[in-house]
Amino acid sequence: MDVGDDGDVHGRQHRSPDGTRHPMPRPRGLPPPDHAHRNSTSWRHARRGEEIRPMRRRGFITSLLVLALAALPALAQERTVRLLSGASAGGSSDFATRLLAEAMGPIIGARVVVENRTGANGVVAAQETARSAPDGSTLFICPMSTMSITPQLLGANLPLDPGAELLPIANVALSSYGFVVAANGPYRSVQDVLAAAKARPGQVTFASAGVGSAQHLQGELLKQKTGADMVHVPYRGASPAIVDILGGRTDYMITNMADVTRQVQEGALRLLAISDEEPFPLFPEVPPLARLIPGFNVVGWFALCGQKAMAPALVDRLEAAVRQAMGDPELVRRMAEGGLTPRFEDRASITRRLAADRALWLGVIRAVNLRAS
């Protein structure tokens, strides 16, 4: 077998009539036999540049793809944020939670999933948040009552104090309380109610969502500031309490505007006053209670809270995300229509608000001598 100068192999040969050897012609398009290339110096150089390097590149790319696919589950887990609501679906707390989740997801580049963890006025959700990893993957929309009232009322009976063991990140919304009576009843103003209470001590009644609720404590605060002798009638939730206000079985109630906005708009309930100093956007003509009763300034709130050991940089990013979300006009519109007042407050502001509310409600609880049941 002869090897030419170019490294090609002239395989089988045939002999011409005159005895001269000639190589057998290869079919057109057929490459030289592989064994010829293995013995070829030019093959070694060509294959190094044309085949070995591409193979190495393909192997490198394949390795990268394997690593990327292996990392996908971890990345997916990191990009899912659980936003807990301590209330059942449909309430104002759950409403605020779902609006914020929808707005924050695109901002932080994560899938924000709302989970309802009901029980003990939000303490179950607070406990789950406090025990979560400090990586921002579990957050909680904490209501004022969960952070300020429940811990003061139940104390050692709770597994934790949410107001002390969670980190407020930013406020999302304010929840004004309205002083409401039946529209077909005798009262046209708060002064009418107080006058009746003074004329008939112990006969004017106020409803609440339960002993120790924000509605209950505001009724007690009103009694303290006016000296009026009125009787508390607790219910299992705001809805049955409102039903009895409408039916004339109780006289008045100070409750979340989100609970009564529809009935006020429809004319079933009469809104006599707002419990905080600022006008309520949907009813700006209604006076604040502070105008009639100096020092009566109560407002609920919903704040984004997280695990207390979160890194400051992470907390800053979450606070900035809430600020950006609350700048969305559509979110503001929907929140206002639901009876809430959109209000971004930074970490320092909501922390001060929390401290003031805890002091206020602790004073009321001690004055009334409330005990956990």
C-alpha beads as a LAMMPS data file, in Angstrom:
LAMMPS data file: protein, C-alpha beads

373 atoms
372 bonds

1 atom types
1 bond types

-500.0 500.0 xlo xhi
-500.0 500.0 ylo yhi
-500.0 500.0 zlo zhi

Masses

1 110.0

Atoms # bond

1 1 1 0.000 0.000 0.000
2 1 1 1.474 3.351 -1.068
3 1 1 1.095 6.595 0.838
4 1 1 1.363 9.727 -1.234
5 1 1 3.151 12.915 -0.218
6 1 1 -0.150 14.519 0.727
7 1 1 -0.877 11.706 3.168
8 1 1 -3.548 10.137 1.002
9 1 1 -3.711 6.390 0.645
10 1 1 -4.033 4.787 -2.731
11 1 1 -5.783 1.617 -1.638
12 1 1 -6.448 -1.273 -3.953
13 1 1 -4.497 -1.074 -7.212
14 1 1 -4.914 -2.654 -10.633
15 1 1 -2.352 -3.635 -13.209
16 1 1 -2.530 -2.232 -16.750
17 1 1 -1.860 -4.452 -19.784
18 1 1 1.716 -3.201 -19.912
19 1 1 2.251 -4.246 -16.267
20 1 1 2.162 -0.776 -14.749
21 1 1 0.421 -0.454 -11.404
22 1 1 -2.318 2.222 -11.104
23 1 1 -4.476 3.135 -8.109
24 1 1 -8.108 2.113 -8.213
25 1 1 -10.234 5.212 -8.633
26 1 1 -12.372 6.146 -5.581
27 1 1 -16.066 6.790 -6.121
28 1 1 -16.778 10.493 -6.390
29 1 1 -17.590 12.103 -3.065
30 1 1 -16.210 9.239 -0.946
31 1 1 -13.686 10.448 1.646
32 1 1 -10.298 8.788 1.943
33 1 1 -10.171 5.668 4.104
34 1 1 -9.987 6.505 7.789
35 1 1 -6.814 4.515 8.416
36 1 1 -4.997 6.718 5.970
37 1 1 -5.850 9.811 7.988
38 1 1 -4.676 8.206 11.178
39 1 1 -1.225 7.881 9.664
40 1 1 -1.286 11.371 8.275
41 1 1 0.614 14.242 9.849
42 1 1 -1.749 16.681 8.149
43 1 1 -4.716 14.831 9.693
44 1 1 -3.292 15.376 13.159
45 1 1 -3.028 19.116 12.611
46 1 1 -6.361 19.413 10.819
47 1 1 -8.269 17.324 13.319
48 1 1 -6.813 19.263 16.226
49 1 1 -8.191 22.510 14.825
50 1 1 -11.345 21.265 13.187
51 1 1 -12.649 18.411 15.333
52 1 1 -11.038 18.257 18.778
53 1 1 -11.707 21.904 19.713
54 1 1 -15.390 21.773 18.682
55 1 1 -15.753 18.599 20.713
56 1 1 -14.268 20.364 23.735
57 1 1 -16.617 23.306 23.217
58 1 1 -19.601 20.988 22.965
59 1 1 -18.554 19.235 26.168
60 1 1 -18.147 22.534 27.985
61 1 1 -21.583 23.764 26.870
62 1 1 -23.154 20.450 27.869
63 1 1 -21.608 20.751 31.329
64 1 1 -23.011 24.255 31.711
65 1 1 -26.479 23.066 30.720
66 1 1 -26.332 20.220 33.243
67 1 1 -25.326 22.628 36.004
68 1 1 -28.054 25.100 35.034
69 1 1 -30.739 22.414 35.019
70 1 1 -29.563 21.141 38.387
71 1 1 -29.927 24.646 39.827
72 1 1 -33.467 25.211 38.569
73 1 1 -35.328 23.802 41.585
74 1 1 -33.318 25.949 43.995
75 1 1 -33.875 29.072 41.944
76 1 1 -37.572 28.401 41.674
77 1 1 -37.793 27.996 45.443
78 1 1 -35.884 31.216 46.094
79 1 1 -38.171 33.140 43.738
80 1 1 -41.378 32.173 45.505
81 1 1 -42.435 34.444 48.364
82 1 1 -45.204 33.448 50.758
83 1 1 -47.270 36.416 51.910
84 1 1 -49.351 35.345 54.883
85 1 1 -52.737 36.677 55.887
86 1 1 -53.954 36.037 59.404
87 1 1 -57.585 36.434 58.372
88 1 1 -59.921 34.363 56.260
89 1 1 -60.531 35.272 52.635
90 1 1 -62.782 38.249 52.066
91 1 1 -61.857 40.413 55.044
92 1 1 -60.043 43.736 54.863
93 1 1 -56.745 42.180 55.981
94 1 1 -56.925 39.506 53.281
95 1 1 -57.984 42.152 50.759
96 1 1 -54.912 44.298 51.491
97 1 1 -52.677 41.222 51.386
98 1 1 -53.842 40.154 47.939
99 1 1 -53.553 43.621 46.446
100 1 1 -49.984 43.983 47.700
101 1 1 -49.014 40.498 46.510
102 1 1 -50.258 41.276 43.018
103 1 1 -48.348 44.553 42.879
104 1 1 -45.100 43.426 44.524
105 1 1 -44.464 40.281 42.493
106 1 1 -43.190 41.993 39.324
107 1 1 -41.232 44.538 41.375
108 1 1 -39.178 41.987 43.313
109 1 1 -39.077 39.505 40.433
110 1 1 -40.793 36.741 42.387
111 1 1 -44.006 34.795 42.471
112 1 1 -45.815 36.104 45.549
113 1 1 -48.314 33.560 46.868
114 1 1 -50.960 34.516 49.439
115 1 1 -51.598 31.938 52.159
116 1 1 -54.298 32.308 54.811
117 1 1 -53.117 31.220 58.255
118 1 1 -56.053 31.999 60.486
119 1 1 -56.276 31.730 64.248
120 1 1 -55.809 33.770 67.440
121 1 1 -56.399 37.085 65.653
122 1 1 -53.380 36.692 63.393
123 1 1 -51.020 35.156 65.942
124 1 1 -50.836 31.861 64.021
125 1 1 -49.578 33.691 60.917
126 1 1 -47.248 35.812 63.041
127 1 1 -45.733 32.736 64.653
128 1 1 -45.129 31.080 61.291
129 1 1 -43.411 34.234 60.052
130 1 1 -41.262 34.548 63.169
131 1 1 -40.074 30.944 62.805
132 1 1 -39.290 31.236 59.091
133 1 1 -35.839 31.673 57.572
134 1 1 -34.637 35.304 57.616
135 1 1 -34.420 35.400 53.819
136 1 1 -37.642 37.239 52.999
137 1 1 -39.328 34.124 51.621
138 1 1 -42.102 34.339 54.242
139 1 1 -43.738 37.687 54.993
140 1 1 -46.898 38.733 56.802
141 1 1 -49.401 41.563 56.424
142 1 1 -49.803 42.344 60.105
143 1 1 -52.866 44.269 61.312
144 1 1 -52.738 46.810 64.108
145 1 1 -54.794 44.581 66.402
146 1 1 -52.430 41.614 66.017
147 1 1 -49.405 43.738 66.816
148 1 1 -50.846 46.148 69.402
149 1 1 -53.937 44.722 71.107
150 1 1 -53.781 40.925 71.190
151 1 1 -50.326 40.704 72.847
152 1 1 -51.365 43.184 75.546
153 1 1 -54.593 41.312 76.180
154 1 1 -53.419 37.706 76.134
155 1 1 -49.832 38.155 77.286
156 1 1 -48.312 34.926 78.575
157 1 1 -51.094 32.873 76.979
158 1 1 -49.568 33.518 73.543
159 1 1 -46.638 31.578 72.050
160 1 1 -45.058 34.912 71.072
161 1 1 -45.615 38.662 71.123
162 1 1 -46.003 39.612 67.440
163 1 1 -45.424 43.298 68.126
164 1 1 -42.090 42.575 69.769
165 1 1 -40.871 39.604 67.738
166 1 1 -41.664 40.653 64.168
167 1 1 -39.983 43.389 62.166
168 1 1 -42.290 46.038 60.650
169 1 1 -40.965 46.806 57.152
170 1 1 -43.439 49.320 55.733
171 1 1 -47.047 50.326 56.144
172 1 1 -49.447 49.541 53.314
173 1 1 -52.844 50.912 54.293
174 1 1 -54.789 52.635 57.029
175 1 1 -58.113 51.262 58.159
176 1 1 -60.360 53.992 59.466
177 1 1 -63.086 53.168 61.935
178 1 1 -66.566 54.586 61.575
179 1 1 -69.112 55.387 64.262
180 1 1 -72.292 53.912 62.761
181 1 1 -75.944 53.621 63.763
182 1 1 -79.022 52.342 61.976
183 1 1 -80.212 54.848 59.386
184 1 1 -83.810 54.383 60.507
185 1 1 -82.937 54.848 64.188
186 1 1 -83.226 57.913 66.451
187 1 1 -79.604 59.073 66.351
188 1 1 -78.476 61.833 64.005
189 1 1 -75.127 62.639 65.642
190 1 1 -72.605 61.346 68.172
191 1 1 -73.907 63.988 70.568
192 1 1 -77.342 62.332 70.357
193 1 1 -75.850 58.995 71.407
194 1 1 -73.907 60.502 74.322
195 1 1 -76.935 62.478 75.470
196 1 1 -79.019 59.288 75.494
197 1 1 -76.311 57.473 77.464
198 1 1 -76.260 60.212 80.095
199 1 1 -80.040 60.333 80.264
200 1 1 -80.370 56.534 80.518
201 1 1 -77.203 55.202 82.198
202 1 1 -76.459 51.575 81.396
203 1 1 -79.103 51.316 78.680
204 1 1 -77.307 52.506 75.539
205 1 1 -75.405 49.592 73.982
206 1 1 -72.434 49.315 71.646
207 1 1 -71.597 46.237 69.592
208 1 1 -68.209 44.720 68.818
209 1 1 -66.645 41.770 67.021
210 1 1 -65.743 40.212 70.367
211 1 1 -64.184 40.841 73.758
212 1 1 -60.806 42.497 73.330
213 1 1 -61.421 43.424 69.694
214 1 1 -60.557 46.862 68.348
215 1 1 -64.276 47.686 68.279
216 1 1 -64.628 46.735 71.941
217 1 1 -61.610 48.750 73.085
218 1 1 -62.707 51.831 71.155
219 1 1 -66.072 51.672 72.887
220 1 1 -64.267 51.481 76.221
221 1 1 -62.001 54.378 75.229
222 1 1 -65.079 56.435 74.364
223 1 1 -66.552 55.670 77.797
224 1 1 -63.310 56.715 79.493
225 1 1 -63.099 60.011 77.646
226 1 1 -66.780 60.978 78.036
227 1 1 -67.780 59.373 81.322
228 1 1 -70.861 57.896 79.649
229 1 1 -72.210 54.643 81.088
230 1 1 -72.750 52.348 78.103
231 1 1 -72.967 48.571 77.847
232 1 1 -70.751 46.393 75.653
233 1 1 -72.436 43.655 73.586
234 1 1 -69.832 41.291 72.056
235 1 1 -70.481 39.179 68.953
236 1 1 -68.558 36.505 67.126
237 1 1 -67.243 38.743 64.384
238 1 1 -68.243 42.051 62.849
239 1 1 -70.920 40.715 60.489
240 1 1 -73.456 39.543 63.110
241 1 1 -72.809 42.718 65.100
242 1 1 -73.688 44.849 62.075
243 1 1 -76.841 42.800 61.502
244 1 1 -78.036 43.677 65.001
245 1 1 -77.204 47.361 64.507
246 1 1 -79.362 47.304 61.366
247 1 1 -82.120 45.542 63.262
248 1 1 -82.099 48.066 66.102
249 1 1 -81.082 45.508 68.737
250 1 1 -77.932 47.474 69.625
251 1 1 -77.404 51.221 69.414
252 1 1 -74.047 51.857 67.775
253 1 1 -70.722 50.393 66.771
254 1 1 -67.268 51.760 65.998
255 1 1 -65.933 49.409 63.346
256 1 1 -63.714 49.188 60.278
257 1 1 -64.975 51.291 57.407
258 1 1 -64.216 48.361 55.116
259 1 1 -66.932 46.437 56.984
260 1 1 -69.658 49.065 56.590
261 1 1 -68.854 51.159 53.499
262 1 1 -71.425 49.369 51.345
263 1 1 -74.221 49.699 53.907
264 1 1 -73.444 53.400 54.369
265 1 1 -73.486 53.987 50.617
266 1 1 -76.781 52.124 50.301
267 1 1 -78.342 54.147 53.112
268 1 1 -78.857 51.284 55.566
269 1 1 -76.343 52.639 58.083
270 1 1 -75.732 56.242 59.101
271 1 1 -72.079 57.241 59.481
272 1 1 -71.833 59.782 62.319
273 1 1 -68.053 60.174 62.667
274 1 1 -64.629 58.835 61.710
275 1 1 -62.365 57.658 64.521
276 1 1 -59.128 59.216 63.244
277 1 1 -58.242 62.834 62.618
278 1 1 -58.082 62.643 58.822
279 1 1 -61.176 62.758 56.563
280 1 1 -62.181 59.440 55.055
281 1 1 -61.742 59.633 51.244
282 1 1 -65.156 58.186 50.376
283 1 1 -67.007 60.366 52.901
284 1 1 -64.930 63.534 53.324
285 1 1 -67.866 65.453 54.814
286 1 1 -68.098 63.164 57.873
287 1 1 -66.410 64.777 60.924
288 1 1 -63.642 63.141 62.966
289 1 1 -64.460 62.028 66.501
290 1 1 -61.535 64.117 67.748
291 1 1 -63.517 67.249 66.874
292 1 1 -66.137 66.198 69.411
293 1 1 -63.952 64.252 71.840
294 1 1 -60.435 65.715 72.159
295 1 1 -57.703 63.103 72.047
296 1 1 -59.809 60.410 70.415
297 1 1 -57.640 59.444 67.460
298 1 1 -57.711 55.777 66.502
299 1 1 -56.840 54.244 63.161
300 1 1 -56.105 50.692 62.146
301 1 1 -53.282 49.790 59.802
302 1 1 -51.836 46.954 57.787
303 1 1 -48.054 46.705 57.547
304 1 1 -45.676 44.344 55.810
305 1 1 -43.735 42.475 58.488
306 1 1 -40.987 39.893 58.362
307 1 1 -38.596 37.781 60.359
308 1 1 -36.691 39.987 62.778
309 1 1 -33.227 38.683 61.822
310 1 1 -33.458 39.690 58.150
311 1 1 -30.398 41.502 56.824
312 1 1 -30.759 45.302 56.699
313 1 1 -30.080 45.337 52.951
314 1 1 -32.946 42.888 52.362
315 1 1 -35.277 44.938 54.554
316 1 1 -34.349 48.060 52.584
317 1 1 -35.172 46.324 49.287
318 1 1 -38.540 45.153 50.569
319 1 1 -39.372 48.607 51.917
320 1 1 -38.476 50.135 48.545
321 1 1 -40.664 47.547 46.791
322 1 1 -43.659 48.487 48.948
323 1 1 -43.040 52.170 48.242
324 1 1 -43.025 51.477 44.504
325 1 1 -46.116 49.262 44.691
326 1 1 -48.049 51.916 46.585
327 1 1 -47.300 54.364 43.788
328 1 1 -49.473 52.361 41.396
329 1 1 -52.692 54.354 40.723
330 1 1 -54.657 51.178 40.023
331 1 1 -53.715 49.666 43.378
332 1 1 -54.599 52.928 45.129
333 1 1 -57.984 53.029 43.399
334 1 1 -58.875 49.441 44.213
335 1 1 -57.756 49.768 47.811
336 1 1 -59.819 52.922 48.327
337 1 1 -62.882 51.308 46.767
338 1 1 -62.481 48.470 49.265
339 1 1 -62.764 50.856 52.209
340 1 1 -59.048 51.213 52.982
341 1 1 -56.871 54.310 52.825
342 1 1 -53.666 53.575 50.868
343 1 1 -50.783 54.889 52.937
344 1 1 -47.107 54.052 52.532
345 1 1 -45.069 54.641 55.668
346 1 1 -41.412 53.737 55.945
347 1 1 -39.945 51.457 58.571
348 1 1 -39.218 54.241 61.048
349 1 1 -42.731 55.693 60.792
350 1 1 -44.601 52.422 61.225
351 1 1 -42.321 51.481 64.128
352 1 1 -43.272 54.707 65.917
353 1 1 -46.942 54.114 65.182
354 1 1 -46.693 50.590 66.578
355 1 1 -45.096 51.805 69.823
356 1 1 -47.768 54.485 70.318
357 1 1 -50.626 52.046 69.713
358 1 1 -49.223 49.457 72.096
359 1 1 -49.046 52.086 74.828
360 1 1 -52.591 53.317 74.094
361 1 1 -54.248 49.913 74.175
362 1 1 -52.314 48.681 77.171
363 1 1 -53.699 51.662 79.079
364 1 1 -57.275 50.894 78.017
365 1 1 -56.933 47.186 78.820
366 1 1 -55.606 47.930 82.291
367 1 1 -58.286 50.543 82.967
368 1 1 -61.049 48.108 82.033
369 1 1 -59.239 45.282 83.821
370 1 1 -59.682 42.957 80.869
371 1 1 -58.497 39.397 81.286
372 1 1 -57.922 36.777 78.627
373 1 1 -60.571 34.075 78.599

Bonds

1 1 1 2
2 1 2 3
3 1 3 4
4 1 4 5
5 1 5 6
6 1 6 7
7 1 7 8
8 1 8 9
9 1 9 10
10 1 10 11
11 1 11 12
12 1 12 13
13 1 13 14
14 1 14 15
15 1 15 16
16 1 16 17
17 1 17 18
18 1 18 19
19 1 19 20
20 1 20 21
21 1 21 22
22 1 22 23
23 1 23 24
24 1 24 25
25 1 25 26
26 1 26 27
27 1 27 28
28 1 28 29
29 1 29 30
30 1 30 31
31 1 31 32
32 1 32 33
33 1 33 34
34 1 34 35
35 1 35 36
36 1 36 37
37 1 37 38
38 1 38 39
39 1 39 40
40 1 40 41
41 1 41 42
42 1 42 43
43 1 43 44
44 1 44 45
45 1 45 46
46 1 46 47
47 1 47 48
48 1 48 49
49 1 49 50
50 1 50 51
51 1 51 52
52 1 52 53
53 1 53 54
54 1 54 55
55 1 55 56
56 1 56 57
57 1 57 58
58 1 58 59
59 1 59 60
60 1 60 61
61 1 61 62
62 1 62 63
63 1 63 64
64 1 64 65
65 1 65 66
66 1 66 67
67 1 67 68
68 1 68 69
69 1 69 70
70 1 70 71
71 1 71 72
72 1 72 73
73 1 73 74
74 1 74 75
75 1 75 76
76 1 76 77
77 1 77 78
78 1 78 79
79 1 79 80
80 1 80 81
81 1 81 82
82 1 82 83
83 1 83 84
84 1 84 85
85 1 85 86
86 1 86 87
87 1 87 88
88 1 88 89
89 1 89 90
90 1 90 91
91 1 91 92
92 1 92 93
93 1 93 94
94 1 94 95
95 1 95 96
96 1 96 97
97 1 97 98
98 1 98 99
99 1 99 100
100 1 100 101
101 1 101 102
102 1 102 103
103 1 103 104
104 1 104 105
105 1 105 106
106 1 106 107
107 1 107 108
108 1 108 109
109 1 109 110
110 1 110 111
111 1 111 112
112 1 112 113
113 1 113 114
114 1 114 115
115 1 115 116
116 1 116 117
117 1 117 118
118 1 118 119
119 1 119 120
120 1 120 121
121 1 121 122
122 1 122 123
123 1 123 124
124 1 124 125
125 1 125 126
126 1 126 127
127 1 127 128
128 1 128 129
129 1 129 130
130 1 130 131
131 1 131 132
132 1 132 133
133 1 133 134
134 1 134 135
135 1 135 136
136 1 136 137
137 1 137 138
138 1 138 139
139 1 139 140
140 1 140 141
141 1 141 142
142 1 142 143
143 1 143 144
144 1 144 145
145 1 145 146
146 1 146 147
147 1 147 148
148 1 148 149
149 1 149 150
150 1 150 151
151 1 151 152
152 1 152 153
153 1 153 154
154 1 154 155
155 1 155 156
156 1 156 157
157 1 157 158
158 1 158 159
159 1 159 160
160 1 160 161
161 1 161 162
162 1 162 163
163 1 163 164
164 1 164 165
165 1 165 166
166 1 166 167
167 1 167 168
168 1 168 169
169 1 169 170
170 1 170 171
171 1 171 172
172 1 172 173
173 1 173 174
174 1 174 175
175 1 175 176
176 1 176 177
177 1 177 178
178 1 178 179
179 1 179 180
180 1 180 181
181 1 181 182
182 1 182 183
183 1 183 184
184 1 184 185
185 1 185 186
186 1 186 187
187 1 187 188
188 1 188 189
189 1 189 190
190 1 190 191
191 1 191 192
192 1 192 193
193 1 193 194
194 1 194 195
195 1 195 196
196 1 196 197
197 1 197 198
198 1 198 199
199 1 199 200
200 1 200 201
201 1 201 202
202 1 202 203
203 1 203 204
204 1 204 205
205 1 205 206
206 1 206 207
207 1 207 208
208 1 208 209
209 1 209 210
210 1 210 211
211 1 211 212
212 1 212 213
213 1 213 214
214 1 214 215
215 1 215 216
216 1 216 217
217 1 217 218
218 1 218 219
219 1 219 220
220 1 220 221
221 1 221 222
222 1 222 223
223 1 223 224
224 1 224 225
225 1 225 226
226 1 226 227
227 1 227 228
228 1 228 229
229 1 229 230
230 1 230 231
231 1 231 232
232 1 232 233
233 1 233 234
234 1 234 235
235 1 235 236
236 1 236 237
237 1 237 238
238 1 238 239
239 1 239 240
240 1 240 241
241 1 241 242
242 1 242 243
243 1 243 244
244 1 244 245
245 1 245 246
246 1 246 247
247 1 247 248
248 1 248 249
249 1 249 250
250 1 250 251
251 1 251 252
252 1 252 253
253 1 253 254
254 1 254 255
255 1 255 256
256 1 256 257
257 1 257 258
258 1 258 259
259 1 259 260
260 1 260 261
261 1 261 262
262 1 262 263
263 1 263 264
264 1 264 265
265 1 265 266
266 1 266 267
267 1 267 268
268 1 268 269
269 1 269 270
270 1 270 271
271 1 271 272
272 1 272 273
273 1 273 274
274 1 274 275
275 1 275 276
276 1 276 277
277 1 277 278
278 1 278 279
279 1 279 280
280 1 280 281
281 1 281 282
282 1 282 283
283 1 283 284
284 1 284 285
285 1 285 286
286 1 286 287
287 1 287 288
288 1 288 289
289 1 289 290
290 1 290 291
291 1 291 292
292 1 292 293
293 1 293 294
294 1 294 295
295 1 295 296
296 1 296 297
297 1 297 298
298 1 298 299
299 1 299 300
300 1 300 301
301 1 301 302
302 1 302 303
303 1 303 304
304 1 304 305
305 1 305 306
306 1 306 307
307 1 307 308
308 1 308 309
309 1 309 310
310 1 310 311
311 1 311 312
312 1 312 313
313 1 313 314
314 1 314 315
315 1 315 316
316 1 316 317
317 1 317 318
318 1 318 319
319 1 319 320
320 1 320 321
321 1 321 322
322 1 322 323
323 1 323 324
324 1 324 325
325 1 325 326
326 1 326 327
327 1 327 328
328 1 328 329
329 1 329 330
330 1 330 331
331 1 331 332
332 1 332 333
333 1 333 334
334 1 334 335
335 1 335 336
336 1 336 337
337 1 337 338
338 1 338 339
339 1 339 340
340 1 340 341
341 1 341 342
342 1 342 343
343 1 343 344
344 1 344 345
345 1 345 346
346 1 346 347
347 1 347 348
348 1 348 349
349 1 349 350
350 1 350 351
351 1 351 352
352 1 352 353
353 1 353 354
354 1 354 355
355 1 355 356
356 1 356 357
357 1 357 358
358 1 358 359
359 1 359 360
360 1 360 361
361 1 361 362
362 1 362 363
363 1 363 364
364 1 364 365
365 1 365 366
366 1 366 367
367 1 367 368
368 1 368 369
369 1 369 370
370 1 370 371
371 1 371 372
372 1 372 373
